Amino acid sequence: MNWTFSIPAILIFILLLAFSMISLASFLRLFLGFRKLEKKETRMDCFPKEPSADELDLFFSPLERTSHWFPTIASLAMLLGLLGTVIGINTAFGEMEAQKKVSLEVLAGGIKDALNTTIAGLLVAIPSLFFHRIIENKIQYLSELFAKDHTKTK
């Protein structure tokens, strides 16, 4: 298999790699932090008395702001994949025009870039959306735990 790519495809791959690393690092940081908050002692240290809804909103606000980056990364990854598709097809037609003939050999390089950048974009977008759903559910779960902690002690 030929693993050579055009310069625009390589740049798109580099951007997608950066987005995937940002997404994974953010997910791990949040998820490991949530594991600490699952311990009742930690939650009671954060709020010794029953928190109000505003206090809980303020407490979870930075976490939610961070979690909102996952759909943004997913959208950008999909758009970069689409950009790679358009650039690859444009390259294929440009080579076809330059050589004044239509053949699989002429089209193959551009189409290969188009498909591979689309695949790479989806490989970044899908986990990012999955991470977002996990984090949003975890925030909701922890918010409910904070509320339950103090209703049981009454």
N, C-alpha and C positions, 0 to 999 in steps of 0.2 A: 504494500500500500504506500502511496506517495503522500508524505506528511508535509509537503511544502504548501504554504499559504501566502496570499497576497499581503502586502503591508497593511491595508485597511483592516483585513480580517485579523491579523496579529494584534493590532491596536485594540480592536473590539474584544478579542480574547483576554488581553491584559486588563482592560476595564472590568470585564465580567469576573475575572479572577479576583480583582480587588473587591468588587461588590460581594462576591461569595464569602470572602474572608471577613469582611465587615459584618455580614449577616450572621455567620457562624460565631464569631467572637461576641457579638452583642447577645445572641441567644444564650451562649454558655454563661456569660457574665450574669445575665438576668436569672437564668434557671438556677444557677448555683446560689445566687443570693436568695432566691425564693426558698430554697431548701433550708436556709437558716431561719427564715420567717415561719416555717412550718412547726418549729419548736415553740411550745407554749411559753417557755421562759423568755425567749427572745421577744415574742409578741407582748408579753406582760411588761417587759422592760421598756418597750416602745410606748405603750399606753397603760400606765398603772391603773388608771380609772377608765371608765367607759368612754370611748372616743365618740365625738359627734360625727355626723355625716360630713360636715365640712372638714373636720380634722382628717378623716379617712381619705377624702378627696385630695386634700393637700399632701398627705403621706404618699398616696399612689400616683400622684400627678407626674413626677419625674419618670416613674416606671412606664406609665402609659405613653408619655412623650417618646421615650426610647422605643417602645413597641410599635409606635406608628411609623417608624422608619422601615419596618419590614415590608409593608405594601409598597412603599416608595421604591425600595430597592427592587422589588419584584417587577414593578411597572417599568423602571429604567432598564432592567435586564431584558424584559420582553421587547422593549423598543430598540435596544441595542441589537438584539437578535434580528429584529425586522430590518434595521438599518444594514446589518451585514447581508441580509437576503437581497435587499435592493442593490447594494453595492456589487454583490456577486453576480447578479443577473445583468446589471449594467456592464460589468467587466466582460461577461460572456458575449453580450451583443457587440461591445466595442471590439473584441478580438475577431468576432465573426465579420464585422464590417471591415476591419483592417486587412484581413486575409481574403476578403471577397469570396468566401465559400462557407458553406454550412456543413459541419461535420461534428461528430461526437468529440473528437480530439480538441476541437476549437472551443466547444461549449463546456467541456468537462471541468476545467479549472474554476471557472466562475460559478458554476452550479455547485461544485464541491464546497467552495467558500460559503455560498448562500445557505446550503443545508447545514453545514457545520456551525456557523454562527447562530442559526436558528436553534439548533439543538443546545448549544452552550447557553444561550439566553434562557431557554426553558429549564435547563438544569440548575440555573441560579434562581429563577423566579419561583418554581414550584416549592423548593424547601423554604424559601423566605416566607411565602404565604402560609405554609404549614407551621413555621416557627411563630408567626404572628398569632395564629389561632391558639397554639399551645400557651403562649404568654398571656393572651387576653383571658383565656379560661383560668389560668393560674392566678392572675390578679383578682378575678371574680371570686375564686375559691378562698384566697387569703383574706379578702375583704369580709367574706362571710365568717371565716374563722375569728377574725378580730371582733366581730359583733357577737358571736356565740360565746367567746371567752368571758365576757362580762355579764351576759344574761344568765349563765349558769351560776355565777358567784352571788347573784342577788338573792 
